[in-house]
């Protein structure tokens, strides 16, 4: 069976540094930090009082007030980014076979805002259960692709991938696989997350996972810096239109890049900590490169998982050195989480968009907020610290790793006819 080529024909982004793809990219290459004091709730009693929130978002641009009340913010974000991606791809569903167009979406936690509000309201009451009839549907992770399919009348494959912070990347790899095998022509994929709320911040604080640099939020996300003290919680969404090459060419679509490989693995080590030697991460990247039928020396740029946690940031460079050897020093590496914060289940989507745009524009976005080298991290690696760098990027790899030991890597490259 001959596998189909899969290309990217549309992008949509709603992020802490821009509410559209052009705004997001401009923020990335200019090294803008999205971290600021939390506005979604009163965080004055929390250990962490800042986050990378989406700013100036109005859900009523995409749905009426009645509909907006029926969906959690993570679904609102999903619909917003998908709307941009569909328009960007110039998809006219009236002229296409909707039975062969699907939605495969990622989220790590889903409707946490809804869950937090509903349970809090119950606890404040007299014990009489008065739950919103939309409580359960608003909370479910798989409801996001459900709403997207209903919005456009799409009858193809429809489900969610849930693998903590690797969720969106797993969703994209699934979408890539379905198209490559000929089971769909077009799939809307990506991920969304909205966990900047009391439960999200409080829960991660209890794990000592978040930065507590309340006196300087904008520099709190410091991947690979000696003084990093935890990740910065982020929120938002990224949507990517994947399409078989023949389908894209038949309708005259513009093509951003080609998706050529994906790899997945498990650390089988710890519920939250990555393997100290990066064995799972190494295997995931190795599988992706082999799936793409590339040489390790073909990779020009890696968008790193790099969350800014003391332990996690040590293992990924080890995995890269172990896999790529001397070529590791010739690649550009960067963690865009230094700007967006950690979007959890949506991270893979917005970071793959950054990788696609790096390939298209031959610019590597930076890892900002680097002040002090960590002696435990090889300083000869090019982490693209503090300033974007121009270079030819023919092939880019994006890593995401999640609680539970889930690892996922996806590879995009310049499209050639």
C-alpha positions, 0 to 999 in steps of 0.5 A: 500500500502506497502511503499518501503525502500529508501537507499543512494547508491552514493554521489557527492560533489563540495564545498568550502572545497573540490571538491569531497566527500572524500576531503569535508569530510576531510575538515569537520572533520578537521574544515577547513574554505572555506572563502577567498577574492572573486576572481570571480569579483572585490569586492573592492567596496562591503561591503562584499569582501569575500565568500566561493568560489569553488576552482580550478574547471575546467568545461572542465573535465566534458564537452567540451568548447562549451558545457560549454559556453552553461550552467551557473556555477550552472549547471556546478557544478550540472553536476560535483557532479552528475558525481561523484555520478553516478560513486560512485553508479556504475550505469550502465544505459545500464543495467537499465530501464531508464524510472524509473530513474529520476532527482529531483534537487534543486536551490534557485536562479539558473543562476544568473551569466548568468542574471547578465552578460547579463543584464550588457552587454545590459546596457553597449551597445547602447540600441540595444538588443544583448542577447545570444540565450542561455540566457534564457535556461542558467538561468532557475532553472529547466535546471539543472535536464534537462541537467543531464537527457539528459547527461545520457538518463534518462526518469523518473520524472524530475523537480526542487524544489525551496524554497530558502535555503530549495530547495535541501532538498525539492528536496530530500524529493520529490525524497524519496517520489517518490521512496517510492511510487514505482513511480521510482527505482532510482532518482538523487537528490541534489542541486547546486548554484552559486551566488558569483557574483556582483548581489548575493553579492550586493543584500545580502549586501543591505539586511544586511544579509552578514558578513562584517568581511573583516579583518578576512574572515576565522572566519567570519561564526560564527554560535551561537557565540555572535559576529556573524554578518551575513552569508558567501555566499557559492557556489557549489553542492551536489548530492545524488543517492537515490534508492529503497532497492530492486533495490539496492540489486538486482544490488549489490550496496553498501549502505551508509545509509537509508532515513527514513523521511522528514518534511516540514512546513511554518513559515507564519511569515515574508519574510526573518526572521524565526519565533522568537520561531522557530514554523515552524522549530519545526513543520518541525522536528516533521513531519520528526520524525513522518514520520520516525516512530521514537521516539524523543530520537532516534535522535543522531545528527542534522545538523543545519541550523545555518547560523550565522545571529544575529536573525536566530540563536536564533530560531532554538535552541528554536525549538529543545528545545521545541520539544526534551525537555531533550533529546536536551542536549544528542544530538550533534548539529553542523552547517557545514556552519561555514566551507562551508558558506551558499550554499543557495539552495544547502545547504540541499544537502551538509549538508545531505551528511555531515549527511550521512557521520556522520552516516557512520563514527560515527563522528560529524563534528564541528561548528568552529569559536566559541569564545564567548557564546551568553547569549540568547542561551542555553550553555548546548546544545552541538553545537560541537564547534571547534572540531569534536567529535566521538560518535555513530550516528545511526540517523541524522536529517538535517534542512534547512530553506528558505526565505519565511518561508520555512522549510524542515527536512530530516532524515537518519539512519544506514542501517540494512538489 
